[in-house]
């Protein structure tokens, strides 16, 4: 009987301990929700709320002055015959497909150089990262416009060698290229991530490869790239998403009109013109959701394709 009573007392003590733990967990959860409340309010009021409103407006005719009028899929069917929208997609895809690989290539090259253990590495790392902090700013876009203007610094340098440079910004054949060059110049953020990834590759792999007689190029192709593939994938996804959303550079360089001859008419710039220039907010909202769909599709493709080329050590 004494054993039974002792067992029952132990059970009661465990039950009390469990109840006290549940109360403590509830108090901790309440405290966590209180601290999360400002973020949750911001998420609902600043992100989810406007997104749902934009989704509703995409099915309406709304000009900011009159109440929205439901039109169904009319805004989306209009896109099929909108030549300027088709051109903006072509310009944006060119910007993404050319600018992103070039930027990542330059970032990886600089990271490989810095990984050799240069003196003053923190200084060089900061200098190379600086363009990423400034590249998306209005001031740098204005400076870039001056540098590549008809009488800008680039043409002044070419004139010293007897070469008459074109108006890089005013020529439709080179205007987009100058903006792509600005995008490539902002390689600092992916470079820092590449450099961190290179520092995580065990040196024993390179030592074993040297013993086997592998050249530097073979070591890069067989060791560095496979081990760095998760970092490449991470940078690729981020840069593609960011490039599709680019706006400031094209707006400043073209003066807000996407010129010359719509050669720098990014999708986001055309969306801005429709929404805040022509007050066709319903059409602009539909364009925003199309852009979200495009980004989602490319992100999904990247994740699916990553199964075939991204190597994880585990």
N, C-alpha and C positions, 0 to 999 in steps of 0.2 A: 504493500500500500504506500509505503514511504517513497518507493521509486516512482509510482504512478503520480503521486502528488508533486514530487520534484519535477517530473516531466511536464506536468500541467503548468507549474509555475514558470518553467523555462519558456513554454509556449506563449504564456501571457506576456512575459517580458519581451519576447520577440514581436508579439502583436503590437505592444505599446511602442517599441522602437520603430516598427514599420509605420505606424500612424504618425509618429513624430517626424520621421523622414519625409513622409508625404506632405505634412504641413510645411516643413522646411523647403521642400521643392516648390510648393505653391508660392511661398513667399519669394523665393528666388525668381520664379517665373514672372510674378507680378512686377518685381524690380526690373527684370529684363524688358518687359513690355513697356514700362514707364520710360526707360532710357531709349527704346526703339520708337516711341510714339512720335517724336518730331520727324524722324525719317519716314515713318509710315504715312504721316499726314502729307509730307512733301511728295512721296511716291504717288499718293492718290490724287493730290491737287495739281501737281506740276507735270506728272508723267502719264499716269493711267487716264485721268480725266480728259486732258487735251487729246490723247490718242483716240479715245472713244468718240469725242466730239468731232475729230477729224474724219474718223470712219463714217460717221453719220453725214457730215458735210460732203463727202465724196459722192454721195448719191443724191445730191441736191444742186440746185442753181442758187448760189449765194454770192452777193456782191458787197457784203458788209453794211449796206445801207437799208436793205429790205429783208424781211424774214426769209429764211431758207424755203425753197420750193422743191418738193420731192420730184426727182426726174429719173430715178432708177439707175440703170446702167448707162445712161446717155453720156456722162463724162468719160467713161471708159471706152465707149464706142467711138467717141470723137478722136481719141488718140490714134485710131487706126488710119485716119486721113489727115493727121497733123504733120505736115512736112517738117516744120521747125522742131517738133519733138523728136522725130526720127533722126534729124541731124544732130540734135543734142545728145541722143543716145550714142550715135557714132563717135562724136567727139569725146564723150565720157569713157566709152569703151577703149578708145585709142589711148587716152590718158592713163587708164588703169593698166592696160595690157603692156604698154611701153614703159610707163613710169615706175610701176612697182618692181618688175624684175631688175631694171637698171638701179633703182635705189637699193634694193637688197644686195645686188652684186657689189656695189661700191661699199656698202656697209660691211659686208663680209670681208672684202679686201682690206679695208682699213683695220678691221678687228684683227685680222691675221698679222698685219704689220705690228700693231700695238701689242699683240700677244708674245712677241719675241723678247719682251723685257727691256723696253727702251728706258733710258734715264728720263726722269720727269714725266712718267706715265700719267699720273693724276692730272697734270697740266694739259697734256695733249688730249686726254679723255674729255676734259671739260671744254677745251676749245672745239673739238669735233662735235660735242653734244650741243653746243650753243645754237647752231642753226635750227635744230629741232624745236628749241624754245621760241625762236624768233620767226621761223619760216612761215608760220600761219598768220602772222600779225599784219596789220594794215601798213605799218611803217616799212617793213621789209618788202611788201608787194609794191609800194610806191617807189622804193629804192630800186627794185628790180626793173620797174618800168622805165626809170631814168637810165639805168645801165644799158638796157637794150633798145633805147630810143634811137632815132635817126642820128642824133648828135651825141649819143651816149658814150660811155667809157669803152664799150666793146669796139665800136666803130672808130673811136679815136686811136685805140691801139692798132687796129687794122690799117688805119691811114698812115701810121708811122712806117709801115712796110709797103706803102703804095697801093693798098687794097681798099676799094670803096665798098664798104659793107652796106647791106640793105637795111631798111627799117624793120628790125626784127619783130617789133610789136605791131607795126602797121601793115606788114605783109602777111596775107592769109596763109602762105605756105610755110611760114616760120613762126607765127604767133603762138600756136599751140606748143611747138617745140620749146619755146622759151619758158613756158609755164611748166612743161615737163622737166626742164632743167632745174627750175626752182624746186620742184618736188624732189628730184634726185639730191639736190644740195642739202635737204633736210634729212640726212641719213643718220643723224646722231642717235636717235632713240633705238632703232634696230641694231646699230653698231654696238651700243652698250650691252644689249641683250646677247648679241653674238659673242662679245668678248667674255661675258660671264659664262656662257656655254663652253667656250674654248678652254676656260680655266678649269672646268669640271671633267675634261677628258683625261683619263689616267695616262701618265707618261709611259707606263710600261708597254702600252700598245705600240708606241712609236719605237721604243727600244727593241722590241721583238721584231718589228718590221725592218729596222736597220740591220739586225743580225741576219735576216733572210734576204738582204740585198735590195729592199724596196727603195725606189727613188723618192724624191720629195713629192713629185706629182702623184705617184702611186699611193704614198701615204695619205695625201690629201683626199684622193678619190676613194680609197678603200677604208680609211679610218676616220678622218675628220668629217667628211660629209655624212656618212651613216650615223656617227655618234652625235652630230650636230643637227640631224634631221628633225627632231622634235622642236628645236629652237627655230629652225627655218620655217617649219609649219606654223608655229605660233606667230612669228613675224609676218608671214605671208597672209594669214587670216586677218590680222589687225590692219595691215597696210591696205589690203583690198577694201575692207570696210571703210577705212578712213578716206581712201581715194575716191570712192563712189560718192562720198559726202563733201568733197572739196568744193569750196565756194569762194572764199575770200580772195584767193589769188586771181581767179578769172574775173571777179567783179571789179577789182582795183585795176588790173592790167588793161582790161577792155573798156574801162569807164562805165561798167554796168550794163553794156548793150551786147556783150558777147562778140563784138567785132574783132577784126574786120571780116565782113561777110560771114558772120556767125561761125567763124573758125575757132572761137574760144567759148562758144555757147554750151557750157556744161549743163547737164540735166538739172542740177540744183539752181543754177542761175536762171534757166528758163522757168523753173517752178516759181522762183522769186518774182520774176517779171509778171507771170500770170496772176499770182496771188496779191502782190503789193503794188504792182504797176498798173495792171488792168482790172484789179479787184474781182477777178474771177476765182473766188476762193474755193468754190466747189470743185472746179477743174484742178486747181493747185492741190487740194487735198487728195484727189484721186491720183495725181502724179506722185504725191508723197508715198501713198500706199504701193504704187507700182515700184518705186525705188526700194521700199522695204522688201517687196517680193524679190526683186533682182538680187539684193544683198543676201537675202535668205537662201536663194537658190545657189549662188556662188559659194556661200559658206557651207551649205550642205554638200556640194560637189567636192569641196576641199576636204571635208571630213571623210567622205566616202573614198576618195582617191588616196587619202593618207594611209589607208590599210596596206597599200602596195608599195609605198616608198618611205614611210616614217618608221624608223627603227627605235624600239624601246629596249633598254638594256635588260629589263626583267623578263 
